[in-house]
């Protein structure tokens, strides 16, 4: 059900973006454009094991991607001179040089070290408040939410390579709360965005149930600090 909802949002957003591109000057209250981002991410993986007759054993590991980048499209609807609704659709790509989610692999022999690639789609919806000013340089604050879903998971070690589109146990829809501060000058925008994921990132309930049968569980927390660069494609909307 969630996958169908996310797919519908994706189709609707792309349709809206294309329609606004075709009708470039039909409404001066709309803006739209391209975006790219670089993300600084912190993932915390907690393990709990439940051996019969023994107290629960817990451990925690922290993981940082080697890089986390992405690009997408955005639209903005001006409600007033100081407030607008902003939405963005992103493709996000990151790599871990570690054994993060593929914890079941046991490396044998030499060869390449563990690596993981996570590819995901993300949709965000935010309210944007502009500080009133007559300057061409505008400062704004964002607050809203986003959802993302992993569309490809790839793990590699030694001479083995496992690419997997739509991974069965790692494609849960992951919600996050976001807040940002940014500046806008002409067609260009730059913002720093905080993203706080609410639960367990991409792991599905099916995977969690399977792990509980094996007497252990995993919990994931994830926080991102993302630098966004945007470029407006249409002419300047009225403020």
N, C-alpha and C positions, 0 to 999 in steps of 0.2 A: 504494500500500500504506500509506504513512504517513498519507495523507488518511483512509483507512478506519479506521485505528487511532485517529486523533484524533476522528473522528466517533463511534466506539464509546465512547471515553472521555467525550465530551460527553453522549451519551445516558445512559450509566451514572451519571454524576455528577448530572444533573438528576433522574433517577429516584430516586437515593439521597436527594437533598435533599427531594423531594416526599414520599417515604415517611416520612422523619423528621419532616416537618411534620405529617403525618396522625397519626403515633404520637408525639405530643408528649412524653408522659411514660412511654413504654414502656421507656425505658432512660435512667437518669440519667447515664450515662457519655458521652452524645452531646450536643453543642451544635451549633447551626447559626444562620446569620443572613445579614445583608446587609453589603456592603463597598463603599467608594468609595476612589478614589486620585487623587493628583496626582503626576506623575512629572517629574523633572528629568533630561533625557536628553542624551547626547553621542554623536553619530554621526560616524565618521571614514570617509571614502570615499577609497580609494587607486586611482589609475589607473596602468596600465603599458601602454605602446605598444611594438609590435615591428615597426618598419620594417625591411624587408629590407636587409641590408648595413649597418645602423646599430645601435649599442648600445641596449639597452632604455631608454626614457625613462619616468621615474616622477614622479608628482605626487600631492599629498594635499590634501584639503579637509575642513574640519570643519563640521558642521551641527548646529544646535540648534533644536528645534521651538518654534514660537510658543506652543504649549500642548500638554500631553499629559495626558489625564484618562481616567477609566474607572469602571466599577461592576461588581459581580458578587455572587455568593453563595458561602458557605463552610460547611464542616462541620469539626468537631473531635471526635476520639475520644480520651477520656482513658484512658491505659494505667495510670498510677499518679498519685500526688499531685503529682509533679513532671514527668511526661513525658506527651506526647500526640502524636497524628498529626493534622496540619492540612492541609486541601486547599481550594483556591479556584478558581473559574471566573470569569474576568473578560472584559468587553468593553472594549477599549482603543481610544481615539480620539485622534489627534494631527494637527497641521497644521504644515507647513513653509512659510514665506514665501520659498521659494527653489526652484531647480531641482536637486532632490536625485536621485531615481531616474529621473525623466523626462528624462534627459540627451540624448535624441535629438531633442527639439523645438528648432527654430530660430525664435525670435520674429521676426516681421515687423511693422513698424509700431508704433503706440502702443497704448494700452489698459492693461488691468490687468497687474500684475506676475505673475510665476510664483507659483503656490501649489500645494501638494500636501496631500491628506488620506489618511491611512493608518488603516484600520479593521481591527482584528484580534481574534481570540479567543485567550485564554491559559488554560492549566490548570497549576496548581502543586501540588506535594506536598512537605510539609516535616515534619521532626521539630521539636517544640517543647519546650524545657526551661524550667520555671519555677523561679525562685530560691525555696527554701523560706522561708516567712514566715507569720505569723499575721495580718498586716495585710490589709485589704480591697483595698489597692493591690498588685497583683502585677506583678513584672518577669519578662520571659521573653526567651529567645533562640531564633531559628529558623535552621535550615539545611536546604537541599533543592535542588530543581531545578524548572524550569518549561519548557513548550513553548508557543509561540504560532504562529499562522498568519494571514496577512493574508486577510481575506475581501472587502475592497473597497479599491480604489485609485482616487483621483480626482485629476486634474491640471487646472489652469486657467491660461490666460494670454490677454492681449488679449481678444478676444470668443469664444475657444474654451473649451469645457468638456468634459472626457473622464472621465465616471464609468464605472467598470469593476468589476462584481462578479466575485469569484473570478478575479483577474487571472492570466493564464496563466503569466507569467514572474516573478511576484512573490508566489507563494503557497507557497513552501517552508516546511516546518515548522522553526522556529528554536528550538534548545534554549539554556537559560541556567542558570547556577548562581546561587543566591540565598542571602543571609544577612540576618538582621534582628535588631533589638532593639526590644522594645515594652513597653507597660504595659497593664494591664487593671484596670478598676474597675467593678464591677457589670456592666451589660450592654455597656459601652463599651470599645473597645480602640483603641489608637493605636500605630503602629509605623513605624520607618524602615528601609527595605529596600534592600539593594544587589543589583543584577542585572547579571551579566556574561555577555553572549552569546558563544557559543563560535565561531561562524563565520557570516559572510556574510548575516546577517539574513534577509530575505525572498527574495533572488534565487535562482532555480532553476538547476539544472545545465543545462537546455535553453538558458536565456539565456546562461550562461557559455560553452557550446559555440559558440553563434552569434557571440558577441563575439570568441572566439579566432579564428574564421574571418576576422574583420575586423581581425585583428592587434592586438587590445587586450584587456585584462581589467580587471575591477573587483573590489576586495576591500573588505569593510565590517566595521568593528568597532563595537560598540555597548555602552555602559554606561549604566545607569539608577540613579538614586537616587530611591526612591519613598516617598511619605508615604501610609500606609494608615489609614483610619478604618473601624472595624467596629462593628456593632450586633448583639447576640445576640437572637434572636427567642424562643427557648424559656426556660423558667424555669431557674434556676441549676443547673448540673450539680454533682454531688458532686465535691469535689477530693480 
